[in-house]
Amino acid sequence: MRPMLSIDALPDSDRYLLWTLLHTALADGQVPPVEATFIDKSMDVLGLDPTSQERVRSMMLGQDPVPDVNSDDAPPPDRRLELFKDTVLLAYSDGALDESEQNRLERLIGALGLDRDECDAVWQAARELFEEDE
């Protein structure tokens, strides 16, 4: 089990993931319960301490600003597609991909320098996964 870390003690790439998930969840102006649960589980996996988790929850509620994503903190190239997959799953987790979420994902593709065909395959897999649940 990972030690409990404050937000500031997280590795840069983990903080990049967290801020990316938050910005994506908030892209449409609200964080549905299923997206909040996704972020809560992500915080557990990252080993965020309880105080930091409360800080993130206040960001989800719009009570505190979400820090900007710093491109220098992006994960190494071999982990970037995985970050994109996690973000797509978050965006689809409420059963629909909002236009503002899609725009954010499009910008993420460029920011991470990802291959468009690989990203399209991720989108298609997520669509199929969530359409099966309906």
C-alpha positions in Angstrom: 0.0 0.0 0.0 1.3 3.5 -0.9 2.0 5.9 1.9 -0.5 8.7 2.4 0.7 11.8 0.6 -0.3 15.4 0.6 -1.2 17.0 -2.8 2.1 18.8 -2.8 4.1 15.6 -2.1 2.5 13.7 -5.0 4.8 13.0 -8.0 4.3 15.7 -10.7 2.7 13.2 -13.1 0.2 12.1 -10.5 -0.8 15.7 -9.8 -1.1 16.2 -13.5 -3.5 13.3 -13.6 -5.5 14.6 -10.7 -5.9 18.1 -12.1 -6.7 16.7 -15.5 -9.5 14.6 -14.1 -10.9 17.5 -12.1 -10.8 19.9 -15.0 -12.5 17.3 -17.2 -15.2 16.5 -14.6 -15.9 20.3 -14.2 -15.9 21.0 -17.9 -19.7 20.9 -18.1 -20.1 23.0 -14.9 -21.0 20.1 -12.6 -19.6 16.9 -11.2 -22.2 14.1 -11.2 -21.9 11.6 -8.3 -20.5 8.9 -10.6 -17.6 11.2 -11.7 -17.1 12.3 -8.0 -16.8 8.6 -7.1 -14.3 8.0 -9.9 -12.1 10.9 -8.6 -12.5 9.6 -5.0 -11.2 6.2 -6.1 -8.4 7.8 -8.0 -7.4 9.7 -4.9 -7.3 6.4 -3.0 -5.1 4.8 -5.7 -2.8 7.8 -5.6 -2.5 7.6 -1.8 -3.8 11.0 -1.1 -4.1 11.9 2.6 -7.5 12.8 4.1 -6.8 16.5 4.3 -5.8 16.6 0.7 -8.8 14.5 -0.3 -11.1 17.1 1.4 -9.3 19.9 -0.5 -10.0 18.1 -3.8 -13.6 17.5 -2.9 -14.0 21.3 -2.2 -12.6 21.8 -5.7 -15.2 19.4 -7.1 -17.9 21.5 -5.4 -16.5 24.7 -6.9 -15.5 26.0 -3.5 -11.8 26.2 -4.4 -10.2 26.7 -7.8 -8.5 23.7 -9.5 -4.9 24.5 -10.3 -3.9 24.8 -13.9 -2.3 21.7 -15.5 1.4 22.3 -16.0 2.6 20.7 -19.2 6.0 20.2 -17.7 4.4 17.8 -15.2 2.9 15.5 -17.8 3.7 11.8 -17.3 6.5 10.2 -19.4 5.4 9.3 -22.9 4.9 5.6 -22.1 2.2 6.6 -19.5 0.4 9.3 -21.5 -2.1 7.0 -23.3 -3.1 5.5 -20.0 -3.8 9.0 -18.6 -5.9 9.7 -21.6 -7.8 6.4 -21.1 -8.5 7.3 -17.5 -9.8 10.7 -18.5 -12.0 9.3 -21.2 -13.5 6.8 -18.8 -14.2 9.6 -16.3 -15.9 11.7 -19.0 -18.1 8.8 -20.1 -18.8 7.5 -16.6 -22.1 9.5 -16.4 -23.3 7.8 -19.6 -22.8 10.8 -21.9 -19.9 12.7 -23.3 -20.7 16.4 -23.0 -19.4 18.7 -25.7 -17.2 20.6 -23.2 -15.7 17.3 -22.0 -15.0 16.3 -25.6 -13.3 19.7 -26.3 -11.1 19.2 -23.2 -10.2 15.7 -24.3 -9.3 17.0 -27.8 -7.0 19.5 -26.2 -5.5 16.8 -24.0 -4.6 14.8 -27.1 -2.6 17.7 -28.4 -1.0 18.5 -25.0 0.2 15.0 -24.5 1.3 14.5 -28.2 -0.8 11.4 -28.6 -1.5 9.5 -31.8 -5.0 10.3 -33.1 -5.8 6.8 -34.2 -4.9 5.4 -30.7 -7.1 8.0 -29.1 -10.0 7.3 -31.5 -9.8 3.6 -30.5 -9.9 4.6 -26.8 -13.0 6.7 -27.5 -14.7 3.9 -29.4 -14.0 1.4 -26.7 -15.4 3.7 -24.0 -18.5 4.4 -26.1 -19.1 0.7 -26.6 -18.5 0.0 -22.9 -21.0 2.6 -21.7 -23.6 1.9 -24.4 -23.7 -1.8 -23.2 -24.7 -0.5 -19.8 -27.8 1.3 -21.1 
